[in-house]
Amino acid sequence: MTRPQNENLNRIHPNIIRAYDDRFSAIDDILKLTIGEPDFNVPENSKQAIIDSVTANDSHYGPSRGTVAVREAIAHFLKDRYQLEYDPEENIVVTVGATEAIYDTICAFVNPGDKVLIPSPTFPLYESDTLLAGADPLLVDTSDDDFLLTPDHLKQVITEYGDAIKVLVLNYPGNPTGRTYSAETLQALAEILDGTNIVVIADEIYSELTYDGPHHSIATYLPEQTLVLNGVSKSHAMTGYRLGFIAGPADLIKGPAQFHQLAVTTNANPVEAAATVALGTPEGHAATIQMRDAYRQRRDYVVTALRELGFTLDEPEGAFYVFPHVPEAYGEDDEHFVIDLAEQAHVATVPGSAFGPGGEGYFRISYACSQETLEAAMQRIEAFLNHLSK
Ligand SMILES: Cc1ncc(COP(=O)(O)O)c(C=O)c1O
């Protein structure tokens, strides 16, 4: 018997990050620095908002794009933090996590044969969703440019592939590198993109976790061609609540809004109530600042500790990942290194090659875990390296 199947599913690689996480989870006494999952609790006023919503029998279908209240809170958030102006009625769609926002936006703009330009190494979902949509990912290796897409590189790729490129995905601060773009670079990229048919999907889910200065959005410089993606997973430790959003010009957001309506109808009312206070109140903002300060301290600790151990790495400006090169003894074999580190030192990390071209030879550490876990992990890595050099 042959079961019917969408052929596009055959094009998608298995999720390597999950596969390694599952494999390493089976190791006794393992310290897991694998998954990008905040270790903080959800802010109290968001928890209370969920309880209140349930108690008030707020149980009926809400508007497809999200309640007016949550869209107003999102518009307030984007204006207050990033000086972006969006009308809650026309310009915002609330999704089930940024994950759904990525799916809706990629699917809305491509047809078979089209290309989606994806600077790499990066979050693997952009490639998978492109393949699912029947289009072709165009992964460009940014490892020679400190993991950032330079204006020259963008120009060169557009010259080579021309109109075949329908979408550019930019993720900053980036997973897995933690790198982000300066206002000047975003402006230079915007100037090249301006007037082309390329839609920019700006995944800014880590925007609130930017440590060394303000976060800038490319939407500031290219408003008519940009859809901004964000959510409360990372900024408010609400990964399990599943709320993200898309913001952009009315004509551009129509297609993603249709995919959203057809696939999920709308997000859940209690979750939207939680996000409304997370994004719309001073308490919600204060909770983010507290988490950001803690992440910044951990970043400083991990970067210093790894450098003292002899690793070479750029200092990440945001998110909660560091992306060092594997020790020389392993050459570019990042998979071999992370397997040895997990099996011999009981420290689980993710090989850089799981994030696409340019990731080979590196490995990702997530520091969204306690300081004690990080200190214990660094001690184990030190012992592992000492053993290695004997
Ligand atoms: C770059 C990036 N975008 C999107 C997501 C998914 O976010 P959400 O939990 O809102 O679906 C993640 C999660 O790790 C991520 O790293």
The ligand as an SDF file (V2000), in Angstrom:
LIG
                    3D

 16 16  0  0  0  0  0  0  0  0999 V2000
   15.1290   32.6520   15.4870 C   0  0  0  0  0  0  0  0  0  0  0  0
   13.9100   32.0360   16.0410 C   0  0  0  0  0  0  0  0  0  0  0  0
   12.7230   32.3360   15.5120 N   0  0  0  0  0  0  0  0  0  0  0  0
   11.5930   31.7820   15.9900 C   0  0  0  0  0  0  0  0  0  0  0  0
   11.6040   30.9010   17.0390 C   0  0  0  0  0  0  0  0  0  0  0  0
   10.3210   30.3000   17.5190 C   0  0  0  0  0  0  0  0  0  0  0  0
    9.6560   31.1710   18.3590 O   0  0  0  0  0  0  0  0  0  0  0  0
    8.2290   30.8200   18.9830 P   0  0  0  0  0  0  0  0  0  0  0  0
    8.4570   30.0850   20.2650 O   0  0  0  0  0  0  0  0  0  0  0  0
    7.5990   32.1530   19.2190 O   0  0  0  0  0  0  0  0  0  0  0  0
    7.4800   30.0080   17.9910 O   0  0  0  0  0  0  0  0  0  0  0  0
   12.8270   30.5590   17.6370 C   0  0  0  0  0  0  0  0  0  0  0  0
   12.8740   29.5870   18.7560 C   0  0  0  0  0  0  0  0  0  0  0  0
   13.8860   29.0900   19.1650 O   0  0  0  0  0  0  0  0  0  0  0  0
   14.0090   31.1450   17.1210 C   0  0  0  0  0  0  0  0  0  0  0  0
   15.2070   30.8520   17.6470 O   0  0  0  0  0  0  0  0  0  0  0  0
  1  2  1  0
  2  3  1  0
  2 15  2  0
  3  4  2  0
  4  5  1  0
  5  6  1  0
  5 12  2  0
  6  7  1  0
  7  8  1  0
  8  9  2  0
  8 10  1  0
  8 11  1  0
 12 13  1  0
 12 15  1  0
 13 14  2  0
 15 16  1  0
M  END
$$$$
